[in-house]
Amino acid sequence: MPIYEFRCRKCKAVNEFLVRGAGLEAGTACPDCGGERLEKVMSAAAIATRGGASQAPSSAKKSCTRHSCTGCGSRCH
């Protein structure tokens, strides 16, 4: 079952959901605000490397968290 990213039309938060069958289950709500109007967004594809790790293409949006940087896979501060 694939995991897709959806943006809430109410608060604009993007979250990942496990999708079974044709789409989101009825009643699926945004975990941030509870809004039920979610739209599927395009996300960067992961690329497998020899070491088994994956990394996003260089054109992917990079965002830092306190644990790691997405897009480059390196550890943050």
ZADO-736682 format. One record per residue: residue number from 1; x, y, z of N, C-alpha, C in turn. Coordinates in nm, 3 decimals, m for minus. Example, Ala and Ser with C-alpha at 12.3 -4.5 7.8 and 13.67 -1.06 7.14 Angstrom:
// ZADO-736682
1; 1.319; m0.569; 0.780; 1.230; m0.450; 0.780; 1.320; m0.330; 0.780
2; 1.285; m0.225; 0.708; 1.367; m0.106; 0.714; 1.290; 0.003; 0.787
// end
This chain:
// ZADO-736682
1; 0.084; m0.118; 0.000; 0.000; 0.000; 0.000; 0.089; 0.124; 0.000
2; 0.067; 0.212; m0.094; 0.151; 0.332; m0.105; 0.118; 0.439; m0.002
3; 0.218; 0.519; 0.026; 0.202; 0.635; 0.115; 0.204; 0.758; 0.026
4; 0.103; 0.844; 0.040; 0.093; 0.966; m0.038; 0.090; 1.086; 0.056
5; 0.129; 1.201; 0.003; 0.121; 1.326; 0.078; m0.006; 1.400; 0.037
6; m0.074; 1.455; 0.138; m0.195; 1.533; 0.115; m0.184; 1.665; 0.188
7; m0.234; 1.772; 0.125; m0.235; 1.906; 0.185; m0.377; 1.938; 0.230
8; m0.388; 1.988; 0.350; m0.517; 2.029; 0.404; m0.553; 2.164; 0.343
9; m0.672; 2.177; 0.288; m0.714; 2.303; 0.229; m0.746; 2.408; 0.335
10; m0.766; 2.365; 0.458; m0.799; 2.458; 0.566; m0.674; 2.521; 0.626
11; m0.577; 2.440; 0.668; m0.458; 2.494; 0.736; m0.331; 2.485; 0.652
12; m0.338; 2.423; 0.533; m0.225; 2.410; 0.439; m0.115; 2.315; 0.487
13; m0.136; 2.242; 0.594; m0.037; 2.145; 0.643; m0.030; 2.027; 0.546
14; 0.090; 1.972; 0.527; 0.109; 1.855; 0.441; 0.142; 1.736; 0.531
15; 0.066; 1.628; 0.514; 0.086; 1.507; 0.594; 0.084; 1.385; 0.504
16; 0.145; 1.276; 0.550; 0.149; 1.150; 0.476; 0.038; 1.058; 0.526
17; m0.025; 0.988; 0.430; m0.130; 0.893; 0.464; m0.107; 0.764; 0.386
18; m0.132; 0.651; 0.449; m0.129; 0.521; 0.384; m0.261; 0.506; 0.309
19; m0.254; 0.484; 0.178; m0.375; 0.481; 0.096; m0.404; 0.337; 0.054
20; m0.523; 0.292; 0.084; m0.568; 0.159; 0.046; m0.671; 0.172; m0.065
21; m0.654; 0.096; m0.171; m0.751; 0.101; m0.280; m0.742; 0.228; m0.361
22; m0.857; 0.286; m0.394; m0.863; 0.399; m0.487; m0.829; 0.534; m0.424
23; m0.838; 0.549; m0.295; m0.812; 0.680; m0.235; m0.821; 0.677; m0.084
24; m0.824; 0.796; m0.026; m0.835; 0.807; 0.120; m0.970; 0.754; 0.167
25; m0.970; 0.697; 0.286; m1.095; 0.649; 0.343; m1.183; 0.767; 0.381
26; m1.313; 0.750; 0.370; m1.407; 0.854; 0.408; m1.384; 0.892; 0.554
27; m1.389; 1.018; 0.584; m1.372; 1.064; 0.721; m1.228; 1.089; 0.760
28; m1.132; 1.070; 0.667; m0.992; 1.099; 0.698; m0.977; 1.248; 0.718
29; m0.917; 1.288; 0.829; m0.906; 1.430; 0.862; m0.760; 1.469; 0.882
30; m0.733; 1.597; 0.866; m0.600; 1.652; 0.889; m0.564; 1.634; 1.036
31; m0.448; 1.576; 1.067; m0.409; 1.557; 1.206; m0.377; 1.689; 1.277
32; m0.352; 1.796; 1.200; m0.318; 1.924; 1.260; m0.441; 2.005; 1.301
33; m0.544; 2.012; 1.212; m0.658; 2.099; 1.242; m0.793; 2.026; 1.239
34; m0.794; 1.901; 1.190; m0.919; 1.826; 1.183; m0.997; 1.848; 1.054
35; m0.945; 1.933; 0.965; m1.012; 1.958; 0.838; m1.022; 1.832; 0.754
36; m1.133; 1.818; 0.680; m1.154; 1.697; 0.600; m1.137; 1.720; 0.451
37; m1.099; 1.840; 0.409; m1.078; 1.868; 0.267; m0.929; 1.858; 0.238
38; m0.887; 1.739; 0.196; m0.746; 1.712; 0.169; m0.725; 1.695; 0.019
39; m0.614; 1.747; m0.032; m0.581; 1.730; m0.173; m0.444; 1.665; m0.186
40; m0.434; 1.574; m0.280; m0.308; 1.501; m0.303; m0.206; 1.598; m0.363
41; m0.081; 1.592; m0.315; 0.025; 1.677; m0.368; 0.135; 1.589; m0.427
42; 0.209; 1.646; m0.521; 0.323; 1.577; m0.579; 0.438; 1.584; m0.479
43; 0.505; 1.473; m0.457; 0.618; 1.473; m0.366; 0.742; 1.425; m0.440
44; 0.858; 1.458; m0.386; 0.984; 1.418; m0.447; 1.001; 1.267; m0.436
45; 1.052; 1.207; m0.540; 1.076; 1.063; m0.540; 1.207; 1.034; m0.468
46; 1.213; 0.922; m0.401; 1.336; 0.878; m0.336; 1.416; 0.795; m0.436
47; 1.546; 0.804; m0.429; 1.633; 0.729; m0.520; 1.720; 0.636; m0.437
48; 1.713; 0.506; m0.465; 1.793; 0.408; m0.390; 1.938; 0.415; m0.436
49; 2.029; 0.405; m0.340; 2.171; 0.405; m0.371; 2.230; 0.270; m0.333
50; 2.354; 0.246; m0.367; 2.417; 0.117; m0.337; 2.414; 0.080; m0.190
51; 2.433; 0.176; m0.103; 2.438; 0.148; 0.041; 2.303; 0.119; 0.101
52; 2.196; 0.124; 0.021; 2.063; 0.096; 0.074; 1.992; 0.219; 0.124
53; 2.066; 0.330; 0.139; 2.003; 0.454; 0.182; 1.934; 0.517; 0.062
54; 1.841; 0.605; 0.087; 1.778; 0.676; m0.024; 1.798; 0.824; m0.005
55; 1.797; 0.894; m0.116; 1.811; 1.038; m0.109; 1.721; 1.099; m0.215
56; 1.672; 1.218; m0.186; 1.585; 1.288; m0.279; 1.669; 1.354; m0.386
57; 1.612; 1.377; m0.504; 1.686; 1.446; m0.608; 1.727; 1.586; m0.563
58; 1.830; 1.642; m0.625; 1.881; 1.773; m0.583; 1.778; 1.883; m0.599
59; 1.677; 1.862; m0.684; 1.575; 1.965; m0.703; 1.469; 1.960; m0.593
60; 1.476; 1.862; m0.504; 1.377; 1.849; m0.398; 1.391; 1.961; m0.297
61; 1.279; 2.000; m0.240; 1.279; 2.102; m0.136; 1.346; 2.045; m0.012
62; 1.440; 2.117; 0.044; 1.511; 2.071; 0.163; 1.456; 2.142; 0.285
63; 1.432; 2.066; 0.390; 1.384; 2.126; 0.513; 1.454; 2.059; 0.631
64; 1.497; 2.139; 0.725; 1.571; 2.087; 0.840; 1.479; 2.066; 0.959
65; 1.505; 1.960; 1.030; 1.442; 1.936; 1.159; 1.557; 1.920; 1.257
66; 1.527; 1.900; 1.380; 1.636; 1.885; 1.476; 1.707; 1.751; 1.462
67; 1.650; 1.657; 1.385; 1.710; 1.525; 1.370; 1.786; 1.507; 1.239
68; 1.733; 1.556; 1.129; 1.801; 1.538; 1.001; 1.748; 1.636; 0.899
69; 1.820; 1.651; 0.790; 1.777; 1.734; 0.678; 1.714; 1.643; 0.574
70; 1.591; 1.671; 0.533; 1.532; 1.594; 0.424; 1.585; 1.648; 0.295
71; 1.603; 1.563; 0.200; 1.657; 1.603; 0.072; 1.805; 1.573; 0.063
72; 1.879; 1.591; 0.172; 2.023; 1.562; 0.166; 2.060; 1.447; 0.259
73; 1.976; 1.416; 0.358; 1.999; 1.302; 0.446; 2.107; 1.323; 0.552
74; 2.165; 1.442; 0.559; 2.270; 1.463; 0.658; 2.212; 1.503; 0.793
75; 2.291; 1.488; 0.895; 2.248; 1.524; 1.030; 2.250; 1.675; 1.045
76; 2.155; 1.727; 1.117; 2.151; 1.872; 1.144; 2.228; 1.904; 1.270
77; 2.252; 2.024; 1.287; 2.323; 2.089; 1.399; 2.322; 2.006; 1.523
// end
